[in-house]
Amino acid sequence: MTGHVFTIAGGKGGVGKTTTAVNVGVALQEAGHDVAVVDADLGMANLAAMLDVEYDHSLHEVLAEDATVSDTLTEAPGDITVVPGEQSLEAFADADPAKLNKVIRTLINAYDAVLIDTGAGLSHEATVPLGLADSVVLVTTPDSVAIGDANKTGDLAARVDGEVIGSILTRATDPKDIDAVAAEIQHDLLAVIPDDPEATRREPHVLNAPDSPAATAYRRLAASLEGVLRGEAAKAVVAEETDWFPTEDDGDEDTDEGDESGGVFGLFSR
């Protein structure tokens, strides 16, 4: 059997694609799967910097035919393997996104799960990973522009035969965020990651802040994606603890009504 390719995508920058790829990857590795994370954000590669790892060769060099895939494999926290990218304009200019296909074909013969971290926008280099994926996962924040860009990315994925299995809401600060996004996003929410600045100070926070709400949410998401590895459909999972979200008054009327009704939380199961 070959590995499963998850492409983590979203049209807007800064929504948490790299954070999602890293933390889901570590959680899957902890669950006993061999995981590789590929930094395919060719214009703004930041995976190595985020994890504070040094590398000898980069994905950009492979795409420029100056290195092999095996040259790039780098050990990272959580025992995952990463294929880092470079940040220089020269490396970006020399890299041919079309050669990413060969990279992924090589990796799926050695790893159970390959997570591709993508760049923002609808450029050619952002489109290629959508067509290479077995499963595309969209990432958005509550920002309306981010939601619209995620929907456009989903439409683009369909044009290149990529299968979107769901979306993730990151940086949620209030249950109302979930209701608003669920109403606008075109692909069902798989998970909600609460805004957790303290936990995300050091990545991966599933290792550095394992008991934090954000880490818990990513582990639940990874457990859902484990089912995909077994050939099952992705299941929506979201924490029902509304105390993840700060409120001015825990006993105010709005919060009580939300608890009684269940709100959007009633749409999801553990």
N, C-alpha and C positions, 0 to 999 in steps of 0.2 A: 504493500500500500504506500501511496505517496502522502505527503503532508497536506494540510488544509491551509489555504491562503486567505487571510483576512486583510482586507484593505480598510484602513481607518481614514475616512475622508470627510471633507466639509469645505465649502467654498470660501469661508472667511478665515483669515489668519487669527491666531490667538484664542481659539475656542477650546483648546485642550486635546488636540489630536495626538501630539507626541506623548503627553502625560497619560492619555488613555492607552496608547500602544504599549508603553513601558509598564504601567501598573497591571494591565490585563496580562501582559506577557509574563511578568514575575509571578502573578497568581496562578497562571496555567502551569508554569514551571514547578511551583510549589506543589501543585496537584499531581505531579509525576509525568508531565509532558515535556519533551525536548522542544524548546522554543527559540526562534530567531526573530529579531526585530530589525527591519531594514529601514534606514533613513533615506527615503526616496524624495524628500523635500530638497530637490537639487539646487534650488536658488537660495534657500535659507536653512541649510542643514544645522541642526542643533542637538541632535541626540547624544553625541559624545560629550558635548559641553554640559548638558543637563545631568548626565550620569557621572561626570568627572572621570572619564576613562581616556587613556591614551591609546593610540592605534598606530600601526605601521603603514597600512594602506587603506584606501577609501573606496567606496562605491563609485565615486567619480572616476577613479583610475581604472576600474574595471570597465566602465562605460566608455572610456577613452582607449581601451585595449592596452593599458599600461600595467595591468595587474590581473591576477586571477581571483575568483571568488574566495577560494581558500586563503588567499593572502589577507583578506579583509576581516576574517572571522575574529572577533574580539570578545573576550570574556568581560561580562558586566555584572554589577550587583544583582543578587538574586539568582546567580548561575545561568542567566540567559545569555545567549550569544547575540551580539549586535554587529550589523554591517554599517559602519559609520559613513557619513558624508563629509565633504569639505565645505568651507565657507567662502573660499576665494572665487572671484569672478572668472579667473583664468580656468579653474577647474570646472566651473559651470559651463563655460563656453566650449570646452573640449568634450564634455559628456554627451553621449548619444542616448536619449531616453529609450529608443527602440531596443537597445541591447539589454534593457532591464528584464525582458522576457527570459533570456538565457540565465540571468542571475537567479531568478525565481525558480526556474526549472531545476537548477542545480540544488538549491536549498531544500526543495520539497522532497528530495531523495534522501535527505539527512535529518530532517526535523519533522516533528508531528504537527507543529503549527508555525506558520510564517506570518508575521504581522508587518504590513507595509505602512509606514508613516508617510503621509503625502503632504504636498504643499498646498497653499491656498490658490484660489482662482480656478479658471477653466482652461488653463494652458495645456499644451501637448504633454509636457512632463507630468502634469497632474492627472491627465486623462489615462495615460498608459496603465497605471496601477489599477484603475477601475476595471479594465478589460482583463487583467491578469488574475483577478480575485475569484475565489470560489464564493466568498461572501463579502459584501461591502457593508460596513457599519458607518453611518453618518453621525457626525458630532456637531452639536450646536449649543449655544448659550441661550438665555432667554431673550437676547437682543433680536429685534425683528429683522434686521439686516442679516444676521447670522442664520436665522431660520430660513429666510428666502434663499440665501446662498446654499444652504444644505439641500433645499428642495431642488434647486438648479443642478446641484451635483448628482442628486438621485436621478434626475431626468437624463443627465449626460451618461450616467452609468448604464441606464437602460439602452442607450443608443450604441454602446460598445459591448453589449451582452453581459454586463455585470449585474449580479443579483444582489439587490439591497435587502438585507434581512431585518433591518430596523435602524432606529436612531437612538442617540444618547443625548440627554440633556445634562450639561455640566454647569457649574457655578450657580446652581439654584439656591436662592436665599429665602424662598417663601413658597408654600403650597400653591399660591396663585400663579407662580411661574410655571408650574407643571400644567395647570389647567390651560393657561394661555398657549403654551407650546404645543400641547396635545391637540389643540383646536386648529393649529396652523401647519404643523409638520405633516408631510404627505406619507411618511412611513412610521409605523407604530413605534412608540417609545419602548425600548428594551430596558433602560435603566435611567435613573436620575442620580447624578453625583452632586451632593450638596457643596456649596461654597465652603471651603475649609482652609483658609490662608495659613494657619499655623501648621497644619499637617503637610501642606504642599511646599513648605519651605525647603525641604530636602527630598529629592526623588531617588528611588521610588518610595512613595510614602506607604505602600503596603508593607515595606520593610522598616522604615524609619518611624512611622506612626501607625503601627498595625491595628490599634484599637480605635482609631479615629473614624468618624462617620464616612469620610471619603474613601478610606481604605476598605471599610466594610462594604461600601457600595461597589467598589471595583471587584472585590472578591465574589460578590453575588453575581456580577455581570460575567466574570470568568467562569463561574459554575454553569451559567446558562450557555456560554459558548462551548463548554466541554460537551454539552449535549449535541451541539452542531458537529463536533469532531466524531461523535458516535453515529452521525447520520440523522439526528433528530432535528426537528424545527426549533429555532431559537425561541426561548420562553421569556416573556417580560418579567423582570424582577425589580422591585423597588422597595426600599425600606418603608415600613408603615409608621415608624417612630417620628411623629411630627415635632418632637423636641429637638430634632436635627436643625430645625429652622428657628432662628431667634425671633422672639416676639416682645413687644413692649410690655405686655401684661398677659401672663400665661392664662389668666382667668377671664380674658375679655370675651365679649359676646361672639366675635367672628371666629375665634379659635374654638370655642365650644361648639358652634354650629358646624365647623369643619370636622371636629372629632365625631359628632353624632352622625353626620351624613357620610363620612368616609371620603367625600370628595373624589378626586381622581385616584386616590389610593385604592378605592374599591375596584378599580379596573385591573389591578395587578395582583399577582400572587407571588409568594416566596419561591 
